[in-house]
Amino acid sequence: MSRWVESVERRIDAPAAQLYALVSDPERHPEFDGSDGLVGVTEVSTSTRPLRVGDYFTMDMDLRGKYAMTSTVVEAIPNRRFAWQSRPHPSCAAWRRKFFGGRIWRYTFEPDGDATIVRESWDLSEEPGRLGMIWFGFEVRKIMGRSLDRMAAIVRSE
């Protein structure tokens, strides 16, 4: 992995298809968001699920202030990998659009018997403000760990 990528993984007792369906539906992201900062989806480019490469969605956020992020799906390999690249919504302040955006959130799914190894990654390699975000890496690993724990609880209850 690159110095710009943080990752966390868990073995979750569910098939990859069930986990992929959860992650590839942005309207479900607030259910498993470990940051507790996703307020909700305000726009999705298509009603088709799962989303495909090029589709996008906008989330209202409340992390150290309210703002919106628009994410474009950049990887979509059913039951194996799903990723989106986030950038500040055009309604955000100009300074936020200049210095932030480009990070990629990626989920990979590796079947492991009746379970799946799920890896969540936070990739800053295309983030203009990545040097200023390095300090946030430890916190992001904790947030991703909570997200994976919540995903496990969701699929257990379904």
C-alpha positions as protocol buffer text, in pm:
chain_id: "A"
residue {
  index: 1
  type: MET
  ca { x: 0 y: 0 z: 0 }
}
residue {
  index: 2
  type: SER
  ca { x: 100 y: 359 z: -56 }
}
residue {
  index: 3
  type: ARG
  ca { x: 181 y: 597 z: 226 }
}
residue {
  index: 4
  type: TRP
  ca { x: -138 y: 778 z: 125 }
}
residue {
  index: 5
  type: VAL
  ca { x: -368 y: 481 z: 191 }
}
residue {
  index: 6
  type: GLU
  ca { x: -509 y: 369 z: 526 }
}
residue {
  index: 7
  type: SER
  ca { x: -693 y: 37 z: 544 }
}
residue {
  index: 8
  type: VAL
  ca { x: -881 y: -176 z: 794 }
}
residue {
  index: 9
  type: GLU
  ca { x: -1022 y: -523 z: 738 }
}
residue {
  index: 10
  type: ARG
  ca { x: -1261 y: -761 z: 912 }
}
residue {
  index: 11
  type: ARG
  ca { x: -1393 y: -1109 z: 850 }
}
residue {
  index: 12
  type: ILE
  ca { x: -1770 y: -1072 z: 833 }
}
residue {
  index: 13
  type: ASP
  ca { x: -2006 y: -1369 z: 846 }
}
residue {
  index: 14
  type: ALA
  ca { x: -2198 y: -1290 z: 529 }
}
residue {
  index: 15
  type: PRO
  ca { x: -2160 y: -1357 z: 158 }
}
residue {
  index: 16
  type: ALA
  ca { x: -1977 y: -1099 z: -53 }
}
residue {
  index: 17
  type: ALA
  ca { x: -2294 y: -1034 z: -256 }
}
residue {
  index: 18
  type: GLN
  ca { x: -2485 y: -918 z: 53 }
}
residue {
  index: 19
  type: LEU
  ca { x: -2202 y: -688 z: 163 }
}
residue {
  index: 20
  type: TYR
  ca { x: -2153 y: -550 z: -188 }
}
residue {
  index: 21
  type: ALA
  ca { x: -2527 y: -470 z: -210 }
}
residue {
  index: 22
  type: LEU
  ca { x: -2501 y: -274 z: 117 }
}
residue {
  index: 23
  type: VAL
  ca { x: -2196 y: -70 z: 13 }
}
residue {
  index: 24
  type: SER
  ca { x: -2308 y: -4 z: -344 }
}
residue {
  index: 25
  type: ASP
  ca { x: -2633 y: 159 z: -228 }
}
residue {
  index: 26
  type: PRO
  ca { x: -2547 y: 510 z: -102 }
}
residue {
  index: 27
  type: GLU
  ca { x: -2883 y: 549 z: 69 }
}
residue {
  index: 28
  type: ARG
  ca { x: -2765 y: 280 z: 314 }
}
residue {
  index: 29
  type: HIS
  ca { x: -2430 y: 446 z: 393 }
}
residue {
  index: 30
  type: PRO
  ca { x: -2559 y: 635 z: 699 }
}
residue {
  index: 31
  type: GLU
  ca { x: -2653 y: 298 z: 852 }
}
residue {
  index: 32
  type: PHE
  ca { x: -2291 y: 183 z: 875 }
}
residue {
  index: 33
  type: ASP
  ca { x: -2097 y: 512 z: 873 }
}
residue {
  index: 34
  type: GLY
  ca { x: -1846 y: 493 z: 1157 }
}
residue {
  index: 35
  type: SER
  ca { x: -1793 y: 870 z: 1166 }
}
residue {
  index: 36
  type: ASP
  ca { x: -2159 y: 942 z: 1245 }
}
residue {
  index: 37
  type: GLY
  ca { x: -2115 y: 1238 z: 1011 }
}
residue {
  index: 38
  type: LEU
  ca { x: -2335 y: 1133 z: 717 }
}
residue {
  index: 39
  type: VAL
  ca { x: -2661 y: 1320 z: 746 }
}
residue {
  index: 40
  type: GLY
  ca { x: -2817 y: 1170 z: 436 }
}
residue {
  index: 41
  type: VAL
  ca { x: -2825 y: 1139 z: 61 }
}
residue {
  index: 42
  type: THR
  ca { x: -2958 y: 1442 z: -123 }
}
residue {
  index: 43
  type: GLU
  ca { x: -2903 y: 1328 z: -481 }
}
residue {
  index: 44
  type: VAL
  ca { x: -2829 y: 1007 z: -671 }
}
residue {
  index: 45
  type: SER
  ca { x: -2768 y: 1012 z: -1046 }
}
residue {
  index: 46
  type: THR
  ca { x: -2969 y: 697 z: -1113 }
}
residue {
  index: 47
  type: SER
  ca { x: -3231 y: 475 z: -953 }
}
residue {
  index: 48
  type: THR
  ca { x: -3042 y: 166 z: -1067 }
}
residue {
  index: 49
  type: ARG
  ca { x: -2882 y: -41 z: -790 }
}
residue {
  index: 50
  type: PRO
  ca { x: -2608 y: -134 z: -757 }
}
residue {
  index: 51
  type: LEU
  ca { x: -2447 y: 186 z: -880 }
}
residue {
  index: 52
  type: ARG
  ca { x: -2202 y: 158 z: -1169 }
}
residue {
  index: 53
  type: VAL
  ca { x: -1881 y: 338 z: -1267 }
}
residue {
  index: 54
  type: GLY
  ca { x: -1964 y: 699 z: -1352 }
}
residue {
  index: 55
  type: ASP
  ca { x: -2278 y: 716 z: -1136 }
}
residue {
  index: 56
  type: TYR
  ca { x: -2267 y: 974 z: -858 }
}
residue {
  index: 57
  type: PHE
  ca { x: -2435 y: 1064 z: -531 }
}
residue {
  index: 58
  type: THR
  ca { x: -2433 y: 1367 z: -302 }
}
residue {
  index: 59
  type: MET
  ca { x: -2426 y: 1337 z: 77 }
}
residue {
  index: 60
  type: ASP
  ca { x: -2497 y: 1603 z: 333 }
}
residue {
  index: 61
  type: MET
  ca { x: -2227 y: 1585 z: 597 }
}
residue {
  index: 62
  type: ASP
  ca { x: -2183 y: 1719 z: 949 }
}
residue {
  index: 63
  type: LEU
  ca { x: -1822 y: 1667 z: 1056 }
}
residue {
  index: 64
  type: ARG
  ca { x: -1665 y: 1975 z: 1210 }
}
residue {
  index: 65
  type: GLY
  ca { x: -1933 y: 2177 z: 1030 }
}
residue {
  index: 66
  type: LYS
  ca { x: -2203 y: 2116 z: 771 }
}
residue {
  index: 67
  type: TYR
  ca { x: -2117 y: 2067 z: 406 }
}
residue {
  index: 68
  type: ALA
  ca { x: -2197 y: 1840 z: 110 }
}
residue {
  index: 69
  type: MET
  ca { x: -1977 y: 1597 z: -80 }
}
residue {
  index: 70
  type: THR
  ca { x: -2046 y: 1459 z: -427 }
}
residue {
  index: 71
  type: SER
  ca { x: -1899 y: 1117 z: -492 }
}
residue {
  index: 72
  type: THR
  ca { x: -1847 y: 950 z: -828 }
}
residue {
  index: 73
  type: VAL
  ca { x: -1825 y: 572 z: -851 }
}
residue {
  index: 74
  type: VAL
  ca { x: -1476 y: 488 z: -984 }
}
residue {
  index: 75
  type: GLU
  ca { x: -1471 y: 109 z: -936 }
}
residue {
  index: 76
  type: ALA
  ca { x: -1762 y: -135 z: -945 }
}
residue {
  index: 77
  type: ILE
  ca { x: -1680 y: -503 z: -978 }
}
residue {
  index: 78
  type: PRO
  ca { x: -1984 y: -687 z: -843 }
}
residue {
  index: 79
  type: ASN
  ca { x: -1918 y: -875 z: -520 }
}
residue {
  index: 80
  type: ARG
  ca { x: -1543 y: -794 z: -536 }
}
residue {
  index: 81
  type: ARG
  ca { x: -1473 y: -418 z: -525 }
}
residue {
  index: 82
  type: PHE
  ca { x: -1662 y: -90 z: -496 }
}
residue {
  index: 83
  type: ALA
  ca { x: -1508 y: 258 z: -470 }
}
residue {
  index: 84
  type: TRP
  ca { x: -1606 y: 622 z: -501 }
}
residue {
  index: 85
  type: GLN
  ca { x: -1412 y: 945 z: -522 }
}
residue {
  index: 86
  type: SER
  ca { x: -1545 y: 1235 z: -316 }
}
residue {
  index: 87
  type: ARG
  ca { x: -1521 y: 1605 z: -387 }
}
residue {
  index: 88
  type: PRO
  ca { x: -1691 y: 1903 z: -221 }
}
residue {
  index: 89
  type: HIS
  ca { x: -2027 y: 1984 z: -377 }
}
residue {
  index: 90
  type: PRO
  ca { x: -2025 y: 2302 z: -591 }
}
residue {
  index: 91
  type: SER
  ca { x: -2231 y: 2473 z: -317 }
}
residue {
  index: 92
  type: CYS
  ca { x: -1936 y: 2442 z: -75 }
}
residue {
  index: 93
  type: ALA
  ca { x: -1701 y: 2728 z: -1 }
}
residue {
  index: 94
  type: ALA
  ca { x: -1434 y: 2789 z: -266 }
}
residue {
  index: 95
  type: TRP
  ca { x: -1148 y: 2720 z: -21 }
}
residue {
  index: 96
  type: ARG
  ca { x: -1293 y: 2377 z: 57 }
}
residue {
  index: 97
  type: ARG
  ca { x: -1321 y: 2295 z: -316 }
}
residue {
  index: 98
  type: LYS
  ca { x: -961 y: 2410 z: -374 }
}
residue {
  index: 99
  type: PHE
  ca { x: -792 y: 2216 z: -94 }
}
residue {
  index: 100
  type: PHE
  ca { x: -1014 y: 1915 z: -39 }
}
residue {
  index: 101
  type: GLY
  ca { x: -1154 y: 1645 z: -260 }
}
residue {
  index: 102
  type: GLY
  ca { x: -1021 y: 1355 z: -456 }
}
residue {
  index: 103
  type: ARG
  ca { x: -1004 y: 1101 z: -175 }
}
residue {
  index: 104
  type: ILE
  ca { x: -1122 y: 755 z: -265 }
}
residue {
  index: 105
  type: TRP
  ca { x: -1319 y: 529 z: -33 }
}
residue {
  index: 106
  type: ARG
  ca { x: -1275 y: 168 z: -143 }
}
residue {
  index: 107
  type: TYR
  ca { x: -1425 y: -160 z: -27 }
}
residue {
  index: 108
  type: THR
  ca { x: -1290 y: -496 z: -137 }
}
residue {
  index: 109
  type: PHE
  ca { x: -1457 y: -830 z: -71 }
}
residue {
  index: 110
  type: GLU
  ca { x: -1271 y: -1163 z: -58 }
}
residue {
  index: 111
  type: PRO
  ca { x: -1480 y: -1476 z: -1 }
}
residue {
  index: 112
  type: ASP
  ca { x: -1356 y: -1682 z: 295 }
}
residue {
  index: 113
  type: GLY
  ca { x: -1568 y: -1994 z: 329 }
}
residue {
  index: 114
  type: ASP
  ca { x: -1915 y: -1885 z: 446 }
}
residue {
  index: 115
  type: ALA
  ca { x: -1779 y: -1540 z: 534 }
}
residue {
  index: 116
  type: THR
  ca { x: -1606 y: -1252 z: 356 }
}
residue {
  index: 117
  type: ILE
  ca { x: -1289 y: -1057 z: 430 }
}
residue {
  index: 118
  type: VAL
  ca { x: -1392 y: -694 z: 387 }
}
residue {
  index: 119
  type: ARG
  ca { x: -1124 y: -428 z: 351 }
}
residue {
  index: 120
  type: GLU
  ca { x: -1213 y: -60 z: 370 }
}
residue {
  index: 121
  type: SER
  ca { x: -951 y: 186 z: 244 }
}
residue {
  index: 122
  type: TRP
  ca { x: -912 y: 563 z: 255 }
}
residue {
  index: 123
  type: ASP
  ca { x: -692 y: 663 z: -38 }
}
residue {
  index: 124
  type: LEU
  ca { x: -553 y: 1018 z: -38 }
}
residue {
  index: 125
  type: SER
  ca { x: -321 y: 979 z: -336 }
}
residue {
  index: 126
  type: GLU
  ca { x: -537 y: 1219 z: -545 }
}
residue {
  index: 127
  type: GLU
  ca { x: -631 y: 1452 z: -255 }
}
residue {
  index: 128
  type: PRO
  ca { x: -475 y: 1802 z: -297 }
}
residue {
  index: 129
  type: GLY
  ca { x: -472 y: 1861 z: 80 }
}
residue {
  index: 130
  type: ARG
  ca { x: -333 y: 1518 z: 167 }
}
residue {
  index: 131
  type: LEU
  ca { x: -31 y: 1650 z: 357 }
}
residue {
  index: 132
  type: GLY
  ca { x: -262 y: 1830 z: 595 }
}
residue {
  index: 133
  type: MET
  ca { x: -478 y: 1520 z: 635 }
}
residue {
  index: 134
  type: ILE
  ca { x: -205 y: 1274 z: 733 }
}
residue {
  index: 135
  type: TRP
  ca { x: -259 y: 1353 z: 1101 }
}
residue {
  index: 136
  type: PHE
  ca { x: -619 y: 1231 z: 1062 }
}
residue {
  index: 137
  type: GLY
  ca { x: -507 y: 879 z: 959 }
}
residue {
  index: 138
  type: PHE
  ca { x: -526 y: 724 z: 1307 }
}
residue {
  index: 139
  type: GLU
  ca { x: -877 y: 855 z: 1360 }
}
residue {
  index: 140
  type: VAL
  ca { x: -982 y: 732 z: 1016 }
}
residue {
  index: 141
  type: ARG
  ca { x: -868 y: 377 z: 1099 }
}
residue {
  index: 142
  type: LYS
  ca { x: -1092 y: 386 z: 1409 }
}
residue {
  index: 143
  type: ILE
  ca { x: -1382 y: 521 z: 1203 }
}
residue {
  index: 144
  type: MET
  ca { x: -1335 y: 249 z: 938 }
}
residue {
  index: 145
  type: GLY
  ca { x: -1323 y: -16 z: 1211 }
}
residue {
  index: 146
  type: ARG
  ca { x: -1657 y: 108 z: 1347 }
}
residue {
  index: 147
  type: SER
  ca { x: -1801 y: 105 z: 993 }
}
residue {
  index: 148
  type: LEU
  ca { x: -1702 y: -258 z: 942 }
}
residue {
  index: 149
  type: ASP
  ca { x: -1840 y: -353 z: 1283 }
}
residue {
  index: 150
  type: ARG
  ca { x: -2170 y: -184 z: 1194 }
}
residue {
  index: 151
  type: MET
  ca { x: -2179 y: -359 z: 857 }
}
residue {
  index: 152
  type: ALA
  ca { x: -2140 y: -692 z: 1036 }
}
residue {
  index: 153
  type: ALA
  ca { x: -2429 y: -607 z: 1269 }
}
residue {
  index: 154
  type: ILE
  ca { x: -2652 y: -502 z: 977 }
}
residue {
  index: 155
  type: VAL
  ca { x: -2601 y: -821 z: 777 }
}
residue {
  index: 156
  type: ARG
  ca { x: -2652 y: -1032 z: 1092 }
}
residue {
  index: 157
  type: SER
  ca { x: -2993 y: -871 z: 1142 }
}
residue {
  index: 158
  type: GLU
  ca { x: -3109 y: -904 z: 779 }
}
